[in-house]
C-alpha cells in the first residue's frame, strides 16, 4: 500500500516515529522549475531507505529543504549525512545547490559525497573548488581544526550515456537515457530496494525507454507541463517545450502504459494556469492514482 504524507504531516513527524514507517520513502524536496517560486524550489527528489538517503538532482533551494526534512524525521537528509547524489542533466535548476551540499560543514563529514551524472560533472566540481579557494584555504590552513582536509572533495563519476548501474548494499540505481530537447546526455533513474521500485523521470519528453524501465513501478515521479499553458505560449516556446517536456495528456499515455502504483507529478510547468488543473488533465485520460507533489511531501 502506498501512502502519501503532506508537508504538514512531515513537519509533525518525530524521530521516535521513524521505526513505524515504511523502509523506503520518497521525499520531493524541490518540485519547481527555472521560474522562481517561493513555495517550489529547484528540482530535487530523495529516496530514503533505512539509514541512507539517495538524492536525485540538487536545484537551488534544495539543500535548505533537506535541512528542513532532517529536522523533522529524516536525519539521513542532513547535508553531512548525504553520501550519494545523482544528477539527471546539467540545466541550472537541477544543479545549482551542488556546491552548497558539497561544502556544507564538510569538516564534519565522515564519508565523502559521491556524485554520479552526465559528462561535465567534473568540470563543475573543479569550478566549485575554484570558487571556494579562499574559504577552503582558510579552513584547511588556518586556525580552524579540520580532521580530514580532503572531505570537501567529492568523488565524481560521469557518463556519456545511460545504461550504467550503481549498487549500494540492498539498493540498486539504474540510469537510462531520456530525451530532453537538445541537452545530452539526460538521464532518468530506476531505484530498486527490497520493498519498492521507484522511477524518477528527470526532465524528458515522451519516452518509450522510460516506459520500459518504469513498468510496474510502485512510484513514478514524473515531470509535466500543463496542456493549456503550453497552448498559450509562443510557437518558439511550444516547439521547445514539446521536445523537452511531457504535456499532461502525453503523461497520461505514459502512465497507462506503465501502470505505476502511484504517479507523482513534479517539475510543474503551469505558467498562469491554476496548478491543480495539471493533475486534472492527467486524470482525464488516466484513472490510476495521481498526486500533485509539493516540496517536502513524503510518499511511501
PECOR-V558727 format. One record per residue. N is the residue number from 1. SS is DSSP state (alpha for helix, beta for strand, coil for the rest). PHI is phi in degrees with one decimal (none if undefined). Layout:
N/SS/PHI, N/SS/PHI
This chain:
1/coil/none, 2/coil/-100.4, 3/coil/-111.5, 4/beta/-116.1, 5/beta/-110.8, 6/coil/-73.8, 7/alpha/-59.9, 8/alpha/-62.3, 9/alpha/-64.4, 10/alpha/-56.6, 11/alpha/-68.4, 12/alpha/-93.6, 13/coil/-67.1, 14/coil/-119.2, 15/alpha/-60.1, 16/alpha/-64.9, 17/alpha/-83.9, 18/alpha/-57.0, 19/alpha/-59.5, 20/alpha/-80.9, 21/coil/-85.6, 22/coil/-63.4, 23/coil/-65.1, 24/beta/-108.8, 25/beta/-133.8, 26/beta/-111.9, 27/beta/-116.7, 28/beta/-85.0, 29/beta/-69.1, 30/beta/-136.8, 31/coil/-115.8, 32/coil/-93.1, 33/coil/-135.9, 34/coil/-64.2, 35/coil/-74.8, 36/coil/-59.0, 37/coil/-151.1, 38/coil/-64.0, 39/coil/-94.4, 40/coil/-135.8, 41/coil/-82.8, 42/coil/-60.5, 43/coil/-57.9, 44/beta/-170.0, 45/beta/-132.0, 46/beta/-111.7, 47/beta/-110.8, 48/beta/-108.0, 49/beta/-128.0, 50/coil/52.6, 51/coil/-98.1, 52/beta/-127.4, 53/beta/-119.6, 54/beta/-117.5, 55/beta/-98.2, 56/beta/-122.7, 57/coil/73.6, 58/coil/-151.4, 59/coil/-71.8, 60/coil/-58.9, 61/coil/96.0, 62/alpha/-69.0, 63/alpha/-64.8, 64/alpha/-62.1, 65/alpha/-63.0, 66/alpha/-62.9, 67/alpha/-64.6, 68/alpha/-58.9, 69/alpha/-63.8, 70/alpha/-64.8, 71/coil/-79.1, 72/coil/-134.2, 73/coil/116.2, 74/coil/-128.5, 75/alpha/-61.6, 76/alpha/-63.1, 77/alpha/-98.4, 78/coil/-65.7, 79/alpha/-49.2, 80/alpha/-73.8, 81/alpha/-89.6, 82/coil/-77.4, 83/coil/-113.4, 84/beta/-132.9, 85/beta/-125.4, 86/beta/-115.0, 87/coil/-107.7, 88/coil/-80.2, 89/coil/-165.6, 90/coil/-99.2, 91/coil/-68.7, 92/alpha/-58.0, 93/alpha/-72.9, 94/alpha/-115.7, 95/coil/-134.2, 96/coil/-64.8, 97/coil/-90.9, 98/alpha/-58.9, 99/alpha/-60.2, 100/alpha/-66.5, 101/alpha/-62.5, 102/alpha/-65.7, 103/alpha/-95.5, 104/coil/-64.6, 105/coil/48.6, 106/alpha/-58.6, 107/alpha/-72.6, 108/alpha/-95.2, 109/coil/-65.4, 110/coil/-107.1, 111/coil/-135.8, 112/coil/-68.6, 113/coil/-77.3, 114/beta/-98.8, 115/beta/-121.3, 116/beta/-127.1, 117/beta/175.8, 118/beta/-68.8, 119/coil/-51.4, 120/coil/117.4, 121/alpha/-65.0, 122/alpha/-67.2, 123/alpha/-63.3, 124/alpha/-64.4, 125/alpha/-64.5, 126/alpha/-61.8, 127/alpha/-66.6, 128/alpha/-62.1, 129/alpha/-60.2, 130/alpha/-63.7, 131/alpha/-60.2, 132/coil/-102.7, 133/alpha/-55.3, 134/alpha/-64.6, 135/alpha/-59.3, 136/alpha/-63.6, 137/alpha/-62.3, 138/alpha/-65.1, 139/alpha/-72.5, 140/alpha/-78.3, 141/alpha/-108.5, 142/coil/-96.4, 143/coil/-76.8, 144/coil/-64.6, 145/coil/-72.7, 146/coil/-131.9, 147/coil/-73.2, 148/coil/-129.8, 149/coil/-71.8, 150/coil/-94.0, 151/coil/-72.8, 152/coil/-76.6, 153/coil/-81.0, 154/coil/-115.0, 155/beta/-91.8, 156/beta/-95.3, 157/beta/-126.4, 158/beta/-119.1, 159/beta/-136.8, 160/coil/-85.9, 161/coil/-143.0, 162/coil/-73.5, 163/coil/103.0, 164/coil/-90.7, 165/beta/-134.4, 166/beta/-118.8, 167/beta/-114.2, 168/beta/-135.0, 169/coil/62.4, 170/coil/-85.4, 171/beta/-108.1, 172/beta/-122.7, 173/beta/-117.0, 174/beta/-112.5, 175/beta/-97.8, 176/beta/-139.9, 177/beta/-76.8, 178/coil/-129.1, 179/coil/-99.0, 180/beta/-126.4, 181/coil/60.7, 182/coil/-102.2, 183/beta/-94.1, 184/coil/-137.7, 185/coil/-80.9, 186/coil/-133.6, 187/beta/-115.5, 188/beta/-107.3, 189/beta/-134.6, 190/beta/-113.2, 191/beta/-113.4, 192/beta/-119.4, 193/coil/-119.3, 194/coil/-59.3, 195/coil/-119.7, 196/coil/-148.9, 197/beta/-120.9, 198/beta/-122.7, 199/beta/-122.0, 200/beta/-116.0, 201/coil/-74.0, 202/coil/63.9, 203/coil/-85.3, 204/coil/-160.9, 205/coil/-81.0, 206/coil/-53.0, 207/coil/-133.6, 208/alpha/-66.6, 209/alpha/-63.7, 210/alpha/-61.6, 211/alpha/-58.0, 212/alpha/-59.3, 213/alpha/-73.8, 214/alpha/-97.7, 215/coil/-55.2, 216/coil/78.0, 217/coil/-62.7, 218/coil/-68.7, 219/beta/-135.3, 220/beta/-113.6, 221/beta/-98.7, 222/beta/-133.0, 223/beta/-70.1, 224/beta/-161.8, 225/beta/-122.6, 226/coil/-63.1, 227/alpha/-60.3, 228/alpha/-68.6, 229/alpha/-62.0, 230/alpha/-62.1, 231/alpha/-63.0, 232/coil/-89.6, 233/coil/-83.6, 234/coil/-64.2, 235/alpha/-60.6, 236/alpha/-64.6, 237/alpha/-71.6, 238/alpha/-61.6, 239/alpha/-62.0, 240/alpha/-63.4, 241/alpha/-64.1, 242/alpha/-66.9, 243/alpha/-97.2, 244/alpha/-101.4, 245/coil/-136.1, 246/coil/-111.1, 247/beta/-61.3, 248/alpha/-55.1, 249/alpha/-63.8, 250/alpha/-72.5, 251/alpha/-64.0, 252/alpha/-60.3, 253/alpha/-63.6, 254/alpha/-59.0, 255/alpha/-63.2, 256/alpha/-63.6, 257/alpha/-76.8, 258/alpha/-83.8, 259/coil/53.9, 260/coil/-71.5, 261/coil/-63.9, 262/beta/-150.2, 263/beta/-105.4, 264/beta/-108.0, 265/beta/-90.6, 266/beta/-141.4, 267/beta/46.3, 268/beta/-85.8, 269/beta/-97.5, 270/coil/-136.8, 271/coil/50.0, 272/coil/-90.0, 273/coil/-75.9, 274/coil/-60.8, 275/coil/-59.7, 276/alpha/-62.1, 277/alpha/-68.0, 278/alpha/-63.4, 279/alpha/-65.0, 280/alpha/-61.6, 281/alpha/-65.6, 282/alpha/-69.5, 283/alpha/-64.8, 284/coil/-63.7, 285/coil/-124.2, 286/coil/-146.2, 287/coil/-102.6, 288/coil/-79.7, 289/coil/-78.6, 290/beta/-127.6, 291/beta/-127.5, 292/beta/-86.0, 293/coil/-75.1, 294/coil/-112.8, 295/coil/-58.3, 296/coil/73.1, 297/beta/-72.5, 298/beta/-125.9, 299/beta/-126.1, 300/coil/-145.2
